[in-house]
Every structure is written in C-alpha cells, then in structure tokens.
Amino acid sequence: MDFDLSHVIRESMEVSLTSYKEVVEGATRLLAGEKGRVGSFHVVGRLVEMKPLGPAVVMGDLHGDLESLVHILQESRIIHRLEESKS
C-alpha cells in the first residue's frame, strides 16, 4: 500500500472536531488506566516510552500547520524510507 499524503491531508481537513476530541480523550483514558507494560510499550501516567527500532522523526505540536508537516515529511524522507522498508 502506498502512502498518499494528499489523502491524509484531505481526511484531516474533513474530520469533525468532536470526533477528533473523542479519539484523543479515549486514548488518554486508556493510557491513564494502564500502569506498567502494554505490549512493547512502558506506560508511566500519560507518558508512553518505547524502545527505538530505527530512524524516527520527532516533531512538536504543529497546531494544524499542515504545510510545515508536509515540509517535515518531505525533508526527512521518512515516507520514502518506510516504503523502502516494506520492499
């Protein structure tokens, strides 16, 4: 499956705030209820620690700045690397 960034951006622009909030709040409740390990993750309060498995891109809150997100994804070539790793 190819990663279609334009599709992801279109979907992100169409999602309702209520739906997004429900997903975030649900994930927060699930993590808050966990103590210790969840699969390969270590949960401490609202912090999820995971062991690195390879290269990663870490970015802060972009406050909906999709142009910056596209720039970061293009410059890091992370999508290209992910597609290569599937081959």
C-alpha positions in Angstrom: 0.0 0.0 0.0 1.4 3.4 -1.0 1.2 6.3 1.5 -0.9 9.0 -0.1 -0.1 12.2 1.8 -2.7 14.3 0.0 -5.4 11.8 1.0 -4.3 12.1 4.7 -4.4 15.9 4.5 -7.8 15.8 2.8 -9.2 13.5 5.6 -7.6 15.6 8.3 -9.4 18.7 7.0 -12.8 16.9 6.9 -12.8 15.3 10.3 -15.1 16.9 12.9 -13.6 18.4 16.0 -16.0 16.3 18.1 -14.8 13.1 16.5 -11.1 14.0 16.9 -11.7 15.0 20.5 -13.4 11.7 21.3 -10.4 9.7 19.9 -7.9 11.8 21.8 -9.9 11.6 25.1 -10.4 7.8 24.6 -6.7 7.2 24.0 -5.9 9.4 27.1 -8.3 7.4 29.3 -6.9 4.1 28.1 -3.3 5.2 28.7 -4.2 6.7 32.1 -5.7 3.4 33.2 -2.5 1.4 32.3 0.4 1.0 34.6 3.5 -0.8 33.5 3.7 -2.6 30.1 1.3 -2.5 27.2 2.8 -4.8 24.6 6.3 -3.4 24.0 5.4 0.0 25.5 6.1 1.1 29.0 3.3 3.4 30.3 4.0 5.9 33.1 1.0 8.1 33.7 0.3 9.8 30.4 3.8 9.1 29.1 4.4 6.2 26.8 8.0 5.0 26.5 9.1 2.8 23.6 12.4 1.4 22.5 13.7 2.8 19.2 13.5 0.3 16.4 15.2 2.5 13.8 15.2 6.1 12.4 12.5 8.3 13.7 11.2 11.8 13.1 10.2 13.7 16.2 8.2 16.9 15.9 6.3 19.1 18.4 2.7 20.3 18.1 2.3 21.9 14.8 -1.1 23.5 15.7 -2.7 22.4 12.5 0.1 23.8 10.3 -0.2 21.2 7.5 2.3 23.0 5.3 5.0 22.5 7.9 4.0 18.9 8.3 4.4 18.3 4.6 7.8 20.1 4.6 9.0 17.9 7.5 7.8 14.7 5.9 9.4 15.6 2.6 12.7 16.8 4.0 13.1 13.8 6.3 12.2 11.4 3.5 10.5 9.3 6.2 7.7 8.2 3.9 10.2 7.1 1.3 12.2 5.2 3.9 9.0 3.5 5.2 8.0 2.4 1.7 11.6 1.1 1.0 11.5 -0.9 4.3 8.3 -2.7 3.1 10.0 -3.9 -0.1 
